[in-house]
Amino acid sequence: MASRATKIVATLGPASSDPVVLEQILRAGVNVVRLNFSHGTGQDHIALARLVREVSHKAGREVAIMADLQGPKIRVGKFADGKVSLQTGGKFVLDASRTEPGDLGGVGLDYKELPRDVKPGDTLLLNDGLIVLTVEAVKGDQIRTSVKQGGVLSNNKGINKLGGGLTAPALTAKDMEDIRTAMSFQADYVAVSFPKNATDMEMARQLCNVAAQEFRHRPALIAKIERAEAIPNLESILKASDGIMVARGDLAVEVGNAAVPALQKRMIRLAREHDKLVITATQMMESMITNPVPTRAEVSDVANAVLDGTDAVMTSAETATGAFPVEVVRQMAAICIEAEMAEDVKLDADFTGMAFSRIDQSIAMGALFTAYHLGCKAIVALTDSGSTPLWMSRHRIHIPIYALTPKLVTQRKMALYRNVRPLLMDQNVERDTALAEAEAHLKKRGILSSGDIYAITCGEPMGAPGGTNMLKIVRAE
């Protein structure tokens, strides 16, 4: 399998939860599995997480687990017949106090605050923007609307407000319960849905750390950027998170489809500048839910995200409920490899005007620069926390970064870092022994051969987190 820098996040569901299929998608190249807490029970997720750990161990591929929280359910209620067909120009009432099933005249709401959040003239988008309603009047719990764009509206479809502005908190009571579930199996990443600002992410982090305390675990947090309000707060959200997800579905509904590609590029660039991770998601291989090959547009979409510098590309229904989950991953991996071959490396330009206040960060940059100009076969980082490989991975370089760590949690977390190959290795407290063991470890795996030149970083004393202070250029024995 050719070496691939961009990582693949695959959503698990009925199509990929069978142990045989799960092993096939892991072997096809999945680096992170996503458990979608919008579906299934806590017990389902616990069982699936256990299965992932067993199967990845069997396949010899350590993957990260991402628990994706549902977030606030801003949805319509249920209909007497399961759905209605709204006619353009007709009238429709969204009623927060309605308890009986909906009909052609109106429907109840899961989100009871909606009448407080809208005013006449506002545009509401239902079912991912396929149905458009204009608010004419708000009377108590009733939102009276006219149908600007009709269509079939079925049970529990989502509601967005054009331009954003819904006050629903990012974390619901269900999310708090789900955080406890995710921490019980030590999810490596927690994705937070619909955060509006840094405070939402800080609250999520506090809840995660409290729930994970008894397991002595600290998950990394991914902010899903899917609200219009999150865009002006992007930098502060980034600072409060470990990474972001370009969640193009709800975001496109709130800001308009046409605004999303430029936002995607900006988000990926900002994340890399802030030494954060970034995942590009939603409809990347959508047609492969039912077809064995992607469309040319989908191929371009995945390749463009890679060329933008994303850490990972993500599947949703394609691997959760689609007919070709294994083929989706194979095709995605092939597109990533092809796109990476076309990338420009501009390391010298990257470093112009950069200032480093930390020794470990300077060592990381020095390793990249030296390895690039010397044409090293590999960059090797002995790491406890994964910080040094993370900094290295923020810059494009066509030299693989091997991160050797004694900690399984660090190995799993690094599964999401672009161009980082995390390996588990006990580290000797004596520096020279540790360096010799690292070389032997990589030679045994066929990564290094005698005569290869590589760069290696470590910290003295060994095993002190944040202590990377040494860079050595070595010719393999």
Secondary structure as the mmCIF struct_conf table of DSSP 4:
data_model
#
loop_
_struct_conf.conf_type_id
_struct_conf.id
_struct_conf.beg_label_comp_id
_struct_conf.beg_label_asym_id
_struct_conf.beg_label_seq_id
_struct_conf.end_label_comp_id
_struct_conf.end_label_asym_id
_struct_conf.end_label_seq_id
BEND BEND1 THR A 6 THR A 6
STRN STRN1 LYS A 7 THR A 11
BEND BEND2 GLY A 13 GLY A 13
TURN_TY1_P TURN_TY1_P1 PRO A 14 SER A 16
BEND BEND3 ASP A 18 ASP A 18
HELX_RH_AL_P HELX_RH_AL_P1 PRO A 19 ALA A 28
TURN_TY1_P TURN_TY1_P2 GLY A 29 GLY A 29
STRN STRN2 VAL A 32 ASN A 36
TURN_TY1_P TURN_TY1_P3 PHE A 37 SER A 38
BEND BEND4 HIS A 39 GLY A 40
HELX_RH_AL_P HELX_RH_AL_P2 GLY A 42 ALA A 59
TURN_TY1_P TURN_TY1_P4 GLY A 60 GLY A 60
STRN STRN3 ALA A 64 ASP A 68
STRN STRN4 ARG A 75 VAL A 76
STRN STRN5 PHE A 79 PHE A 79
TURN_TY1_P TURN_TY1_P5 ALA A 80 ASP A 81
BEND BEND5 GLY A 82 GLY A 82
STRN STRN6 LYS A 83 LEU A 86
HELX_LH_PP_P HELX_LH_PP_P1 GLN A 87 GLN A 87
TURN_TY1_P TURN_TY1_P6 THR A 88 GLY A 89
STRN STRN7 LYS A 91 ASP A 95
TURN_TY1_P TURN_TY1_P7 ALA A 96 SER A 97
BEND BEND6 GLU A 100 GLU A 100
HELX_LH_PP_P HELX_LH_PP_P2 PRO A 101 PRO A 101
STRN STRN8 GLY A 102 ASP A 103
TURN_TY1_P TURN_TY1_P8 LEU A 104 GLY A 105
STRN STRN9 GLY A 106 GLY A 108
STRN STRN10 LEU A 109 LEU A 109
BEND BEND7 ASP A 110 ASP A 110
TURN_TY1_P TURN_TY1_P9 LYS A 112 GLU A 113
HELX_RH_AL_P HELX_RH_AL_P3 LEU A 114 ASP A 117
TURN_TY1_P TURN_TY1_P10 PRO A 120 GLY A 121
STRN STRN11 THR A 123 LEU A 126
TURN_TY1_P TURN_TY1_P11 ASN A 127 LEU A 130
STRN STRN12 ILE A 131 LYS A 139
TURN_TY1_P TURN_TY1_P12 GLY A 140 ASP A 141
STRN STRN13 GLN A 142 GLN A 149
STRN STRN14 GLY A 151 SER A 154
TURN_TY1_P TURN_TY1_P13 ASN A 155 ASN A 156
STRN STRN15 GLY A 158 GLY A 158
STRN STRN16 ILE A 159 LYS A 161
TURN_TY1_P TURN_TY1_P14 LEU A 162 GLY A 163
BEND BEND8 ALA A 170 ALA A 170
HELX_RH_AL_P HELX_RH_AL_P4 ALA A 173 SER A 184
TURN_TY1_P TURN_TY1_P15 PHE A 185 GLN A 186
BEND BEND9 ASP A 188 ASP A 188
STRN STRN17 TYR A 189 VAL A 192
BEND BEND10 SER A 193 PHE A 194
BEND BEND11 ASN A 197 ASN A 197
HELX_RH_AL_P HELX_RH_AL_P5 ALA A 198 ALA A 212
HELX_RH_3T_P HELX_RH_3T_P1 GLN A 213 PHE A 215
TURN_TY1_P TURN_TY1_P16 ARG A 216 ARG A 216
STRN STRN18 ALA A 220 ILE A 225
BEND BEND12 ARG A 227 ARG A 227
HELX_RH_3T_P HELX_RH_3T_P2 ALA A 228 ALA A 230
TURN_TY1_P TURN_TY1_P17 ILE A 231 ASN A 233
HELX_RH_AL_P HELX_RH_AL_P6 LEU A 234 ALA A 240
BEND BEND13 SER A 241 ASP A 242
STRN STRN19 GLY A 243 ALA A 247
HELX_RH_AL_P HELX_RH_AL_P7 ARG A 248 VAL A 255
HELX_RH_3T_P HELX_RH_3T_P3 ASN A 257 ALA A 259
HELX_RH_AL_P HELX_RH_AL_P8 VAL A 260 GLU A 273
TURN_TY1_P TURN_TY1_P18 HIS A 274 ASP A 275
STRN STRN20 LEU A 277 ALA A 281
BEND BEND14 THR A 282 GLN A 283
TURN_TY1_P TURN_TY1_P19 MET A 284 MET A 285
HELX_RH_3T_P HELX_RH_3T_P4 GLU A 286 ILE A 289
TURN_TY1_P TURN_TY1_P20 THR A 290 THR A 290
BEND BEND15 PRO A 292 VAL A 293
HELX_RH_AL_P HELX_RH_AL_P9 ARG A 296 ASP A 308
TURN_TY1_P TURN_TY1_P21 GLY A 309 GLY A 309
BEND BEND16 ASP A 311 ASP A 311
STRN STRN21 ALA A 312 THR A 315
BEND BEND17 SER A 316 SER A 316
HELX_RH_AL_P HELX_RH_AL_P10 ALA A 317 ALA A 320
TURN_TY1_P TURN_TY1_P22 THR A 321 THR A 321
BEND BEND18 ALA A 323 ALA A 323
HELX_RH_AL_P HELX_RH_AL_P11 PRO A 325 MET A 341
TURN_TY1_P TURN_TY1_P23 ALA A 342 ALA A 342
HELX_LH_PP_P HELX_LH_PP_P3 GLU A 343 VAL A 345
HELX_RH_AL_P HELX_RH_AL_P12 LEU A 347 PHE A 351
TURN_TY1_P TURN_TY1_P24 THR A 352 GLY A 353
HELX_RH_AL_P HELX_RH_AL_P13 ILE A 359 LEU A 374
TURN_TY1_P TURN_TY1_P25 GLY A 375 GLY A 375
BEND BEND19 LYS A 377 LYS A 377
STRN STRN22 ALA A 378 LEU A 382
BEND BEND20 ASP A 384 GLY A 386
HELX_RH_AL_P HELX_RH_AL_P14 SER A 387 SER A 393
TURN_TY1_P TURN_TY1_P26 ARG A 394 ARG A 394
BEND BEND21 HIS A 395 HIS A 395
BEND BEND22 HIS A 398 ILE A 399
STRN STRN23 ILE A 401 THR A 405
BEND BEND23 PRO A 406 PRO A 406
HELX_RH_AL_P HELX_RH_AL_P15 LEU A 408 LYS A 413
HELX_RH_3T_P HELX_RH_3T_P5 MET A 414 LEU A 416
BEND BEND24 TYR A 417 TYR A 417
TURN_TY1_P TURN_TY1_P27 ARG A 418 ASN A 419
STRN STRN24 VAL A 420 LEU A 424
BEND BEND25 VAL A 429 GLU A 430
HELX_RH_AL_P HELX_RH_AL_P16 ARG A 431 LYS A 444
TURN_TY1_P TURN_TY1_P28 ARG A 445 GLY A 446
BEND BEND26 ILE A 447 ILE A 447
TURN_TY1_P TURN_TY1_P29 SER A 450 GLY A 451
STRN STRN25 ILE A 453 GLY A 459
BEND BEND27 GLU A 460 PRO A 461
TURN_TY1_P TURN_TY1_P30 MET A 462 GLY A 463
TURN_TY1_P TURN_TY1_P31 PRO A 465 GLY A 466
STRN STRN26 THR A 468 ARG A 475
#
